[in-house]
Amino acid sequence: MTQAVSDLSLARLKRHLGEYRPQLEKALLAIQVLETSHSESDEFALALADLQVCATVLEPYSEGLVNAIEQFTEDQPDD
């Protein structure tokens, strides 16, 4: 495997992580709000809605991220 292919795989992996991370961070923040707020509060309802949006956005990103990880792993040189 050439270094260029490995570099491309790493760049692809980083791109997917860069897209995935912000949504994951939003989801984690929403979970924290759900854990600490009253279930009948506006804050709770908003966090629940935010979490649902994040889950919807993360689902296809997760598939792309898994594919990028697999490609990166395949492109690593055998030692």
Backbone as JSON Lines, residues from 0, in Angstrom:
{"i":0,"aa":"M","n":[0.85,-1.17,0.0],"ca":[0.0,0.0,0.0],"c":[0.89,1.24,0.0]}
{"i":1,"aa":"T","n":[0.54,2.18,-0.83],"ca":[1.36,3.38,-0.91],"c":[0.99,4.37,0.19]}
{"i":2,"aa":"Q","n":[1.94,5.24,0.48],"ca":[1.72,6.27,1.49],"c":[0.6,7.2,1.06]}
{"i":3,"aa":"A","n":[0.5,7.47,-0.26],"ca":[-0.54,8.37,-0.76],"c":[-1.93,7.82,-0.48]}
{"i":4,"aa":"V","n":[-2.12,6.52,-0.68],"ca":[-3.42,5.9,-0.4],"c":[-3.74,5.98,1.09]}
{"i":5,"aa":"S","n":[-2.75,5.7,1.91],"ca":[-2.93,5.78,3.35],"c":[-3.26,7.21,3.77]}
{"i":6,"aa":"D","n":[-2.59,8.19,3.17],"ca":[-2.86,9.6,3.47],"c":[-4.28,9.99,3.07]}
{"i":7,"aa":"L","n":[-4.72,9.49,1.92],"ca":[-6.09,9.78,1.48],"c":[-7.11,9.15,2.42]}
{"i":8,"aa":"S","n":[-6.84,7.95,2.88],"ca":[-7.74,7.28,3.82],"c":[-7.81,8.05,5.13]}
{"i":9,"aa":"L","n":[-6.68,8.53,5.6],"ca":[-6.65,9.31,6.83],"c":[-7.39,10.63,6.65]}
{"i":10,"aa":"A","n":[-7.22,11.27,5.52],"ca":[-7.92,12.53,5.25],"c":[-9.43,12.3,5.22]}
{"i":11,"aa":"R","n":[-9.85,11.2,4.62],"ca":[-11.28,10.86,4.56],"c":[-11.81,10.6,5.97]}
{"i":12,"aa":"L","n":[-11.06,9.87,6.76],"ca":[-11.46,9.57,8.13],"c":[-11.59,10.86,8.94]}
{"i":13,"aa":"K","n":[-10.62,11.75,8.8],"ca":[-10.67,13.02,9.52],"c":[-11.86,13.87,9.08]}
{"i":14,"aa":"R","n":[-12.18,13.84,7.8],"ca":[-13.32,14.6,7.3],"c":[-14.61,14.07,7.91]}
{"i":15,"aa":"H","n":[-14.76,12.77,7.94],"ca":[-15.97,12.17,8.54],"c":[-16.04,12.47,10.03]}
{"i":16,"aa":"L","n":[-14.92,12.39,10.72],"ca":[-14.91,12.72,12.14],"c":[-15.28,14.19,12.37]}
{"i":17,"aa":"G","n":[-14.78,15.05,11.51],"ca":[-15.09,16.47,11.62],"c":[-16.57,16.76,11.44]}
{"i":18,"aa":"E","n":[-17.23,16.0,10.58],"ca":[-18.67,16.16,10.38],"c":[-19.47,15.52,11.51]}
{"i":19,"aa":"Y","n":[-18.97,14.44,12.05],"ca":[-19.67,13.66,13.06],"c":[-19.6,14.32,14.44]}
{"i":20,"aa":"R","n":[-18.44,14.8,14.78],"ca":[-18.17,15.31,16.13],"c":[-19.13,16.4,16.6]}
{"i":21,"aa":"P","n":[-19.41,17.44,15.8],"ca":[-20.31,18.49,16.29],"c":[-21.7,17.97,16.65]}
{"i":22,"aa":"Q","n":[-22.22,17.07,15.84],"ca":[-23.54,16.5,16.14],"c":[-23.49,15.63,17.38]}
{"i":23,"aa":"L","n":[-22.42,14.88,17.54],"ca":[-22.26,14.04,18.72],"c":[-22.17,14.9,19.97]}
{"i":24,"aa":"E","n":[-21.43,16.0,19.89],"ca":[-21.31,16.9,21.04],"c":[-22.67,17.52,21.4]}
{"i":25,"aa":"K","n":[-23.46,17.89,20.39],"ca":[-24.81,18.42,20.65],"c":[-25.67,17.37,21.33]}
{"i":26,"aa":"A","n":[-25.57,16.13,20.87],"ca":[-26.35,15.04,21.46],"c":[-25.95,14.82,22.91]}
{"i":27,"aa":"L","n":[-24.68,14.85,23.19],"ca":[-24.21,14.66,24.56],"c":[-24.69,15.79,25.48]}
{"i":28,"aa":"L","n":[-24.68,17.01,24.97],"ca":[-25.2,18.13,25.76],"c":[-26.69,17.97,26.02]}
{"i":29,"aa":"A","n":[-27.43,17.54,25.02],"ca":[-28.87,17.32,25.2],"c":[-29.12,16.24,26.25]}
{"i":30,"aa":"I","n":[-28.34,15.2,26.23],"ca":[-28.49,14.14,27.22],"c":[-28.24,14.67,28.63]}
{"i":31,"aa":"Q","n":[-27.23,15.52,28.77],"ca":[-26.96,16.12,30.09],"c":[-28.15,16.93,30.58]}
{"i":32,"aa":"V","n":[-28.77,17.69,29.68],"ca":[-29.95,18.47,30.05],"c":[-31.09,17.54,30.46]}
{"i":33,"aa":"L","n":[-31.29,16.48,29.71],"ca":[-32.35,15.52,30.04],"c":[-32.13,14.9,31.42]}
{"i":34,"aa":"E","n":[-30.89,14.68,31.76],"ca":[-30.57,14.07,33.05],"c":[-30.75,15.02,34.22]}
{"i":35,"aa":"T","n":[-30.68,16.33,33.94],"ca":[-30.68,17.29,35.05],"c":[-31.91,18.19,35.11]}
{"i":36,"aa":"S","n":[-32.8,18.1,34.13],"ca":[-33.96,18.98,34.15],"c":[-35.24,18.2,34.4]}
{"i":37,"aa":"H","n":[-36.26,18.92,34.78],"ca":[-37.57,18.33,35.07],"c":[-38.23,17.93,33.75]}
{"i":38,"aa":"S","n":[-38.85,16.77,33.73],"ca":[-39.41,16.21,32.49],"c":[-40.56,17.04,31.91]}
{"i":39,"aa":"E","n":[-41.12,17.94,32.68],"ca":[-42.21,18.78,32.18],"c":[-41.74,20.19,31.83]}
{"i":40,"aa":"S","n":[-40.45,20.44,31.89],"ca":[-39.94,21.78,31.61],"c":[-39.72,21.99,30.11]}
{"i":41,"aa":"D","n":[-39.7,23.27,29.73],"ca":[-39.4,23.61,28.33],"c":[-37.98,23.19,27.98]}
{"i":42,"aa":"E","n":[-37.09,23.31,28.94],"ca":[-35.7,22.92,28.73],"c":[-35.6,21.44,28.37]}
{"i":43,"aa":"F","n":[-36.34,20.62,29.06],"ca":[-36.35,19.18,28.81],"c":[-36.9,18.9,27.41]}
{"i":44,"aa":"A","n":[-38.02,19.53,27.07],"ca":[-38.64,19.32,25.76],"c":[-37.7,19.74,24.63]}
{"i":45,"aa":"L","n":[-37.03,20.86,24.81],"ca":[-36.09,21.33,23.79],"c":[-34.9,20.38,23.66]}
{"i":46,"aa":"A","n":[-34.39,19.91,24.78],"ca":[-33.26,18.97,24.74],"c":[-33.66,17.67,24.07]}
{"i":47,"aa":"L","n":[-34.87,17.22,24.33],"ca":[-35.37,15.99,23.71],"c":[-35.49,16.16,22.2]}
{"i":48,"aa":"A","n":[-36.0,17.32,21.78],"ca":[-36.09,17.61,20.35],"c":[-34.7,17.69,19.73]}
{"i":49,"aa":"D","n":[-33.78,18.35,20.42],"ca":[-32.4,18.44,19.92],"c":[-31.77,17.06,19.78]}
{"i":50,"aa":"L","n":[-32.02,16.21,20.75],"ca":[-31.46,14.85,20.71],"c":[-32.03,14.07,19.53]}
{"i":51,"aa":"Q","n":[-33.3,14.24,19.28],"ca":[-33.93,13.54,18.16],"c":[-33.32,14.0,16.83]}
{"i":52,"aa":"V","n":[-33.12,15.3,16.68],"ca":[-32.49,15.83,15.47],"c":[-31.08,15.28,15.33]}
{"i":53,"aa":"C","n":[-30.33,15.31,16.41],"ca":[-28.96,14.8,16.37],"c":[-28.92,13.33,15.98]}
{"i":54,"aa":"A","n":[-29.83,12.55,16.53],"ca":[-29.86,11.12,16.2],"c":[-30.16,10.92,14.72]}
{"i":55,"aa":"T","n":[-31.06,11.72,14.2],"ca":[-31.41,11.62,12.78],"c":[-30.22,12.0,11.9]}
{"i":56,"aa":"V","n":[-29.51,13.04,12.28],"ca":[-28.34,13.48,11.52],"c":[-27.18,12.5,11.67]}
{"i":57,"aa":"L","n":[-27.0,11.97,12.87],"ca":[-25.87,11.09,13.13],"c":[-25.99,9.73,12.43]}
{"i":58,"aa":"E","n":[-27.2,9.28,12.2],"ca":[-27.37,7.95,11.61],"c":[-26.62,7.79,10.29]}
{"i":59,"aa":"P","n":[-26.84,8.66,9.29],"ca":[-26.07,8.49,8.05],"c":[-24.59,8.81,8.23]}
{"i":60,"aa":"Y","n":[-24.27,9.76,9.11],"ca":[-22.87,10.06,9.39],"c":[-22.17,8.83,9.98]}
{"i":61,"aa":"S","n":[-22.88,8.09,10.82],"ca":[-22.29,6.9,11.42],"c":[-21.9,5.88,10.36]}
{"i":62,"aa":"E","n":[-22.76,5.7,9.4],"ca":[-22.45,4.76,8.32],"c":[-21.22,5.2,7.54]}
{"i":63,"aa":"G","n":[-21.16,6.48,7.23],"ca":[-19.99,7.01,6.52],"c":[-18.73,6.89,7.35]}
{"i":64,"aa":"L","n":[-18.86,7.13,8.65],"ca":[-17.71,7.03,9.54],"c":[-17.22,5.58,9.63]}
{"i":65,"aa":"V","n":[-18.12,4.64,9.74],"ca":[-17.74,3.22,9.78],"c":[-17.02,2.84,8.48]}
{"i":66,"aa":"N","n":[-17.55,3.28,7.36],"ca":[-16.9,2.99,6.08],"c":[-15.51,3.61,6.01]}
{"i":67,"aa":"A","n":[-15.37,4.84,6.5],"ca":[-14.07,5.5,6.5],"c":[-13.08,4.77,7.4]}
{"i":68,"aa":"I","n":[-13.53,4.3,8.55],"ca":[-12.66,3.54,9.46],"c":[-12.22,2.25,8.8]}
{"i":69,"aa":"E","n":[-13.17,1.55,8.17],"ca":[-12.83,0.29,7.5],"c":[-11.82,0.52,6.38]}
{"i":70,"aa":"Q","n":[-12.02,1.57,5.59],"ca":[-11.1,1.86,4.5],"c":[-9.72,2.23,5.04]}
{"i":71,"aa":"F","n":[-9.69,3.02,6.09],"ca":[-8.42,3.41,6.7],"c":[-7.68,2.18,7.21]}
{"i":72,"aa":"T","n":[-8.41,1.28,7.85],"ca":[-7.81,0.05,8.38],"c":[-7.26,-0.81,7.25]}
{"i":73,"aa":"E","n":[-8.02,-0.95,6.19],"ca":[-7.58,-1.76,5.05],"c":[-6.33,-1.17,4.38]}
{"i":74,"aa":"D","n":[-6.24,0.15,4.41],"ca":[-5.12,0.82,3.71],"c":[-3.85,0.89,4.54]}
{"i":75,"aa":"Q","n":[-3.9,0.43,5.77],"ca":[-2.7,0.45,6.61],"c":[-1.72,-0.62,6.15]}
{"i":76,"aa":"P","n":[-0.45,-0.3,6.1],"ca":[0.55,-1.28,5.66],"c":[0.65,-2.43,6.65]}
{"i":77,"aa":"D","n":[0.86,-3.61,6.12],"ca":[1.1,-4.77,6.97],"c":[2.54,-4.75,7.43]}
{"i":78,"aa":"D","n":[2.71,-4.84,8.74],"ca":[4.08,-4.82,9.29],"c":[4.65,-6.19,9.38]}
